[in-house]
Amino acid sequence: MKVAIASDHGGKRLKDELLSLLDELHIAYEDFGCSCETSVDYPDYALPVAEKVAAGVFDRGILVCGTGIGMSIAANKVKGIRCALVHDTFSAKATRQHNDTNMLALGERVIGPGLARDIVKIWLEEAYEGGRHAARVGKITAYEAQEEQ
């Protein structure tokens, strides 16, 4: 598995914590920034990561900002992205099992590093169940295809 990860200034410290987790788990990743705590615009970081995940260059993407909201909104504008804003372990598990999410958004100002590490670990390890969920995810994919026409 290869992961793309990015944050804006509001999520930099939590992103750094998650980079350590990815190292511990021996998961390959690329850090798309930011590397500062001065104000930057979250779409400048969310969109390139989402585009790379959608193109299949990376298997999954992780985004962090102050709340996770802006990052998730921006990422979900990219066709083929299913980015979930998650702040609890149950949702981390469910969003992989039921929604086949390929991106995760977190809020540094909402959760602490311990919980964030648990969420990311669960989200990376869980598999998509398919089955009854496949038709639902398929409807999203079909809608995206219809928008192109």
Secondary structure as UniProt FT lines:
FT   STRAND          2..7
FT   HELIX           9..11
FT   HELIX           12..24
FT   TURN            25..26
FT   STRAND          28..31
FT   HELIX           43..54
FT   TURN            55..56
FT   STRAND          60..65
FT   HELIX           69..75
FT   TURN            76..77
FT   TURN            79..80
FT   STRAND          83..85
FT   HELIX           89..99
FT   STRAND          103..107
FT   TURN            108..110
FT   HELIX           113..125
FT   HELIX           132..148
//
